[in-house]
């Protein structure tokens, strides 16, 4: 399906892959998709631990690897458990990958994608291996 979309000039954004059980077991599953131009969007709740420690661990691995393009809120409403809390996730990304990466993933890339511009590949302070 992704290949068919790419043939039509459509770039796919894979939302919250860190919440997929297979990806939690082996985050390397995302490398091929990433290399093929699929954008990866993590959720703020995954980064901060709202969806559990395994999801948080996977989200942090993906961030450190530098293959994440966007951080989204996954908000379902303005109240309750899944409200759009960007700031706590922004602060964690800043600690893990630096302020430039946090700004690119939460502000710059979403704005660029909405306006039809090319996204920026964020480079964390230090790259880590998905195998390690």
N, C-alpha and C positions, 0 to 999 in steps of 0.2 A: 504494500500500500504506500509506504513512504517513497519508494522508487517512482511509483506512478504519479504521485504528487510532485516530486521533483521534476519529472518530465514536463509537467505543466507550469513549472516555474514557482511552485509553492514550497516554502520552507516550513517544515514541521517543527512544532514546539512540543516536546514531551513534558507534560506536567507531572510533578511529584514522583519521579522515578524512584526516589529514595524510599518510598512507601511500598514498593513492590517487593514481595517476599524473595523472589529469585534474585533481584538486584541486591537485597540485603545480604544474601549468601555469597554472591559474587559480583561486586560492583564493576568488574571488568566487562560485564555484558554490555555496558553502555559505551565502551570505547569504540566499537565499530560504528554504532549509530552516530556518535560524536564525529568520527572521522568522515562520515558520509554527509555531514552538514546538518544533522538534526540538532536543534537547540534544546538545551536542558534547563528546565525551570524547577527550582526547589521551592518548597513552602516555608514560610517563616516558622510555623509550628513544628516542622521537622527539625529545623536548625536549633530551636530553643528547647526541644524535648517534649513538646505537647503530645506527640505520637509514640513516645517511648524511647528508651535508651538505644535500642538497635537502629531505629530509624535515624535518630540523632547522630549516632556514630557513622552511619553510611553517608548522611548529608555532609558531615564534616570531612569525610574522606574525599568526597566528590569536589567539595570546595577547595581543599588543599591540592588536589590534582589539577585544578584549573580547567575543568571541563564544563563548569556551570556557566550559563549565559544570563540568567534572570532569576531574581528572587521575587516570588509573588506571595500575596497574603493568604490565598485560598479562603478568603472571607466568605461566609454564607449569610451574614447579617451584621448590623452595627452593634448588636448585643449578643451576649451569651458566650459560649466556648470558642467559637471560631470568628472572632472579630479581627479586623485588619491591623494587627500589631506588628508594624514594620521595625520600629526602633529597637526592641530587644534583639531581634535577629540581626539587624544592621550592626549593633555593637559586638555581637559574637563573631560575625564575619570580619569585622575590623580587627578583632584580636587574633583571629586565625590567619587572615590573609592580607591585612593592611587596609588602611582607609581608602586608598585608591580603588581597590577591588570592591570594597563594600559600596562605594559610590557608583561604580560602573554597573554592578549587578542589581542595585535597588532603584537607581534613578536614570542613569545614562542609557543603558540598553533598553529598558522598557520604553522610554521616550523615543529612542531611535527606531525601534521596531514599529511602534504605533505610527510614526511619521513616514515609514517606508524606507528609512535609511539603513545602512549596513551596521550591524552590531559590532561591538569591540570585544575582542578576546581578552578577558581579564587574566592577568598573571599574578598569582599569589606570591607573597614574600619568598616562600620556599616551596618547591614542588615535592610532593611525597608520592610514593608508589602505592597504587591500589592493591598491590600484592602484599605490602608490608604491614 
